[in-house]
């Protein structure tokens, strides 16, 4: 099967007073039609910047991003606008991403108006009602404003808006991090249900490792703008190979008190290095409990260790 998304050597650098901030530093991954690719890592590792860069919400510094075989980074703004209806974004903050002066009906209908999907206002309204029903809201919610809703309801509106143009690919940028735990499960189940109904493909960005395991087919682990490990979800959680992934997974709490008590938590020492002008070596070397001299001398290659399991580590053969 050909991938729907092929990101190759994606880089996004920002010029700051102190030098060059390397938010995303040459990562590559594929996402196949109908799957969910989870992206995890600590705050500030470049997950959200990756999502915004591959959809060209921010312009890339370098790299190639193929969507259905077409390099999105090379097409013009007018061509991108036509293509953009195929890939949409669900933002992290469900309140800041909604215009407070617009009703819910106007917010969800806006993409349809911009792309001229329905010339007839009644048809457009029927489509908006159908979209609201898909995410668990009703027709009466359409006349309200964002401030009248809870966080979970606002995020449902964000999902409905992302679905308006019937996209093929959606970037879910930490869509549940601002929500209560019980509401998180509801939103995740809506996303899974919609994926089956509409044959959607997701890039799911999150901090919650247990939730990522639940929703994702494959998972990528980022650290300091670099991809550390990529594997199928079950494989990554049962057989992590990179020392950083092993440390991350050791922090997941287990419901059984006896097992949790016996579980060994790996505490990483030191601070996350600065992403401004980082040295050309393994970005995890200063915090890695297994680091050797070669880790501080050169950057490891991101290579396939076993079928479908990629790792960037000198110590993994």
C-alpha positions as CSV (number, residue, x, y, z in Angstrom):
1,X,0.0,0.0,0.0
2,X,1.3,3.5,-0.9
3,X,1.4,6.0,2.0
4,X,-1.0,8.9,1.9
5,X,1.6,11.1,3.7
6,X,5.3,10.9,3.1
7,X,7.4,13.4,5.1
8,X,11.0,13.4,4.2
9,X,13.8,15.3,6.1
10,X,11.3,17.9,7.4
11,X,13.1,20.9,9.0
12,X,11.6,24.0,10.6
13,X,14.1,26.5,12.0
14,X,13.4,29.9,13.6
15,X,15.8,32.8,13.8
16,X,16.0,34.1,17.4
17,X,18.4,36.6,19.0
18,X,20.6,33.8,20.4
19,X,21.0,31.9,17.1
20,X,18.9,29.4,15.1
21,X,16.2,27.5,17.0
22,X,15.8,24.0,15.4
23,X,12.2,23.2,16.3
24,X,12.1,20.3,13.8
25,X,15.4,19.0,12.7
26,X,15.2,16.6,9.8
27,X,12.5,14.0,10.6
28,X,10.9,11.5,8.2
29,X,7.8,9.3,8.5
30,X,4.9,7.8,6.5
31,X,1.2,7.7,7.2
32,X,-0.9,5.2,5.4
33,X,-4.6,5.6,4.3
34,X,-7.1,4.9,7.1
35,X,-4.5,4.7,9.9
36,X,-3.7,6.8,12.9
37,X,-0.1,7.8,13.4
38,X,0.6,8.9,17.0
39,X,3.3,11.5,17.8
40,X,4.5,11.7,21.4
41,X,7.3,13.4,23.3
42,X,8.0,16.0,26.0
43,X,6.6,19.6,25.8
44,X,8.7,21.6,23.4
45,X,10.0,18.7,21.4
46,X,8.5,19.9,18.1
47,X,5.3,17.8,17.8
48,X,2.9,20.6,17.1
49,X,5.4,22.4,14.9
50,X,5.6,19.2,12.8
51,X,1.9,19.1,12.4
52,X,1.7,22.7,11.3
53,X,4.7,22.4,9.0
54,X,3.5,19.4,7.1
55,X,0.1,21.1,6.4
56,X,1.9,24.4,5.6
57,X,0.2,26.4,8.3
58,X,3.8,27.5,8.7
59,X,6.3,27.4,5.9
60,X,9.1,24.7,6.1
61,X,12.8,25.4,6.2
62,X,13.7,22.3,4.2
63,X,12.3,18.9,3.2
64,X,9.6,17.3,1.1
65,X,6.0,16.5,2.1
66,X,4.2,14.2,-0.3
67,X,0.4,14.0,-0.1
68,X,-1.0,11.4,-2.5
69,X,2.3,11.6,-4.4
70,X,2.4,15.4,-4.8
71,X,5.0,17.5,-3.0
72,X,2.9,20.0,-1.0
73,X,6.0,22.1,-0.3
74,X,6.5,22.9,-3.9
75,X,3.0,24.0,-5.1
76,X,1.9,27.6,-5.2
77,X,-0.4,29.3,-2.7
78,X,-3.4,29.1,-5.1
79,X,-2.8,25.4,-5.7
80,X,-2.3,24.8,-2.0
81,X,-5.7,26.4,-1.3
82,X,-7.4,24.0,-3.6
83,X,-5.5,21.1,-2.1
84,X,-6.1,22.2,1.5
85,X,-9.6,20.9,1.6
86,X,-8.1,17.4,1.7
87,X,-6.2,18.0,4.9
88,X,-7.5,19.8,7.9
89,X,-6.5,20.7,11.5
90,X,-8.0,20.2,15.0
91,X,-6.4,22.7,17.3
92,X,-5.3,22.1,20.9
93,X,-7.3,24.9,22.5
94,X,-11.0,24.5,21.6
95,X,-11.9,28.0,22.8
96,X,-9.1,30.1,21.2
97,X,-9.6,28.3,17.8
98,X,-13.3,29.4,17.6
99,X,-14.4,32.9,16.7
100,X,-16.4,34.2,19.7
101,X,-18.4,36.5,17.5
102,X,-19.8,33.8,15.3
103,X,-22.5,31.3,16.0
104,X,-21.7,27.6,15.9
105,X,-23.6,27.2,12.7
106,X,-21.6,30.0,11.1
107,X,-18.3,28.5,12.3
108,X,-19.0,25.1,10.9
109,X,-20.5,26.5,7.6
110,X,-17.5,28.8,7.0
111,X,-15.3,26.2,5.1
112,X,-18.4,25.3,3.0
113,X,-18.9,29.0,2.1
114,X,-15.2,29.6,1.3
115,X,-15.0,26.6,-1.1
116,X,-18.5,27.2,-2.5
117,X,-19.6,23.6,-1.7
118,X,-23.2,24.5,-1.4
119,X,-24.6,27.6,-3.2
120,X,-28.1,27.1,-1.6
121,X,-28.3,28.3,2.0
122,X,-30.8,25.6,3.0
123,X,-28.6,22.8,1.7
124,X,-25.6,24.3,3.5
125,X,-27.6,24.5,6.7
126,X,-28.7,20.8,6.4
127,X,-25.0,19.8,5.9
128,X,-24.1,21.8,9.1
129,X,-26.8,20.0,11.1
130,X,-25.6,16.7,9.8
131,X,-22.0,17.5,10.8
132,X,-23.1,18.6,14.3
133,X,-25.1,15.3,14.7
134,X,-22.0,13.4,13.7
135,X,-20.0,14.8,16.6
136,X,-22.9,14.4,19.2
137,X,-24.4,17.9,19.0
138,X,-27.9,18.8,17.9
139,X,-29.5,21.4,15.6
140,X,-30.4,23.7,18.6
141,X,-26.6,24.1,19.3
142,X,-26.1,25.8,16.0
143,X,-27.6,29.1,17.1
144,X,-25.4,29.4,20.2
145,X,-22.0,31.0,20.6
146,X,-18.7,29.3,21.7
147,X,-18.8,30.8,25.3
148,X,-22.0,29.0,25.9
149,X,-20.4,25.6,25.6
150,X,-18.1,23.4,27.8
151,X,-14.6,22.6,26.7
152,X,-15.7,19.2,25.4
153,X,-18.6,20.6,23.4
154,X,-16.3,23.3,21.9
155,X,-13.8,20.6,20.8
156,X,-16.7,18.7,19.1
157,X,-17.4,21.9,17.2
158,X,-13.7,22.0,16.2
159,X,-14.0,18.4,15.0
160,X,-17.2,19.2,13.0
161,X,-15.5,22.2,11.3
162,X,-12.5,20.0,10.4
163,X,-14.9,17.5,8.8
164,X,-16.9,20.1,6.8
165,X,-15.0,19.6,3.6
166,X,-14.8,15.8,3.9
167,X,-11.0,15.7,4.2
168,X,-8.8,12.7,3.7
169,X,-6.3,13.6,6.4
170,X,-6.6,15.4,9.7
171,X,-3.9,16.6,12.1
172,X,-5.2,16.3,15.7
173,X,-2.9,18.6,17.7
174,X,-3.4,17.5,21.3
175,X,-7.2,17.7,20.9
176,X,-7.9,16.3,24.4
177,X,-5.1,17.9,26.6
178,X,-7.4,20.8,27.7
179,X,-10.3,18.5,28.6
180,X,-11.4,16.5,31.7
181,X,-10.5,12.8,31.7
182,X,-14.1,11.6,31.1
183,X,-14.6,14.0,28.3
184,X,-11.3,13.0,26.7
185,X,-12.6,9.4,26.3
186,X,-15.8,10.8,24.6
187,X,-13.8,12.9,22.1
188,X,-11.4,10.0,21.3
189,X,-14.3,7.6,20.7
190,X,-15.9,10.2,18.4
191,X,-12.6,10.4,16.4
192,X,-12.4,6.6,16.1
193,X,-16.0,6.3,15.1
194,X,-15.7,9.0,12.4
195,X,-12.5,7.4,11.1
196,X,-14.4,4.2,10.4
197,X,-17.4,6.1,8.9
198,X,-15.4,8.5,6.7
199,X,-12.2,6.6,6.0
200,X,-10.1,9.3,7.7
201,X,-6.4,9.3,8.3
202,X,-5.0,11.0,11.4
203,X,-1.8,12.4,12.8
204,X,-2.6,12.3,16.5
205,X,-0.3,14.5,18.6
206,X,-0.5,14.0,22.4
207,X,1.3,13.7,25.8
208,X,-0.9,11.0,27.2
209,X,1.0,7.8,26.2
210,X,-1.8,5.4,27.3
211,X,-4.3,7.4,25.1
212,X,-2.0,7.3,22.2
213,X,-1.7,3.5,22.5
214,X,-5.5,3.2,22.5
215,X,-6.0,5.2,19.3
216,X,-2.9,4.8,17.2
217,X,-1.9,2.1,14.7
218,X,1.8,3.3,14.7
219,X,3.6,5.7,17.0
220,X,6.5,8.0,16.6
221,X,8.6,9.3,19.5
222,X,10.2,12.8,19.2
223,X,12.9,14.4,21.3
224,X,14.3,17.9,20.7
225,X,13.1,18.1,17.1
226,X,14.3,14.7,16.2
227,X,12.5,11.4,15.6
228,X,13.9,8.8,18.1
229,X,11.7,5.8,17.3
230,X,8.8,4.7,15.1
231,X,7.0,1.3,15.3
232,X,3.6,-0.3,15.3
233,X,1.8,0.7,18.5
234,X,1.8,-2.8,20.1
235,X,5.5,-3.3,19.1
236,X,6.6,0.0,20.6
237,X,4.8,-0.5,23.9
238,X,5.9,-4.1,24.4
239,X,9.4,-3.8,23.0
240,X,10.8,-0.2,23.1
241,X,14.3,0.0,21.9
242,X,15.5,3.6,22.3
243,X,16.5,4.6,25.9
244,X,14.3,7.7,25.7
245,X,11.2,5.6,24.7
246,X,11.9,3.2,27.5
247,X,12.1,6.0,30.0
248,X,8.8,7.6,28.7
249,X,6.9,4.3,28.9
250,X,8.2,3.6,32.5
251,X,6.2,6.7,33.6
252,X,2.8,5.2,32.5
253,X,0.8,4.3,35.6
254,X,-0.7,0.8,35.9
255,X,-4.1,0.3,37.4
256,X,-3.0,-2.7,39.5
257,X,-1.5,-1.3,42.8
258,X,0.8,-4.4,43.3
259,X,2.2,-4.2,39.8
260,X,2.6,-0.4,40.0
261,X,4.5,-0.7,43.3
262,X,7.0,-3.2,41.8
263,X,7.4,-1.3,38.6
264,X,10.7,0.5,38.2
265,X,10.4,4.1,37.1
266,X,13.3,5.5,35.1
267,X,14.0,9.1,36.2
268,X,16.0,11.1,33.6
269,X,18.6,13.4,35.1
270,X,19.5,16.8,33.8
271,X,17.6,19.4,31.8
272,X,16.4,19.1,28.2
273,X,19.2,20.8,26.1
274,X,18.5,24.0,24.3
275,X,17.2,23.6,20.7
276,X,19.2,26.7,19.7
277,X,22.2,25.7,17.6
278,X,22.5,22.2,19.1
279,X,25.8,20.3,18.5
280,X,25.9,17.6,15.8
281,X,25.5,14.5,18.1
282,X,22.8,12.4,19.6
283,X,20.3,15.0,21.1
284,X,19.6,12.6,24.0
285,X,23.2,11.9,24.9
286,X,23.4,14.2,28.0
287,X,20.4,12.6,29.7
288,X,20.8,9.0,28.5
289,X,21.8,6.5,31.2
290,X,23.5,4.3,28.6
291,X,25.4,7.0,26.6
292,X,28.9,6.2,25.4
293,X,31.6,8.3,23.8
294,X,30.3,7.8,20.2
295,X,26.9,9.2,21.2
296,X,28.6,12.5,21.9
297,X,30.7,12.5,18.8
298,X,28.1,12.0,16.0
299,X,24.4,12.0,15.3
300,X,22.9,8.4,15.0
301,X,21.2,7.4,11.7
302,X,17.5,6.8,11.8
303,X,17.4,3.2,10.6
304,X,15.1,0.2,10.3
305,X,16.2,-2.3,13.0
306,X,13.5,-4.9,12.4
307,X,10.6,-4.8,9.9
308,X,8.7,-1.5,10.4
309,X,10.6,-0.6,13.6
310,X,12.9,2.4,13.1
311,X,15.3,3.7,15.8
312,X,17.9,6.5,15.9
313,X,20.5,5.2,18.4
314,X,24.1,4.1,18.2
315,X,23.6,1.4,20.8
316,X,20.7,-0.4,19.1
317,X,21.9,-2.8,16.4
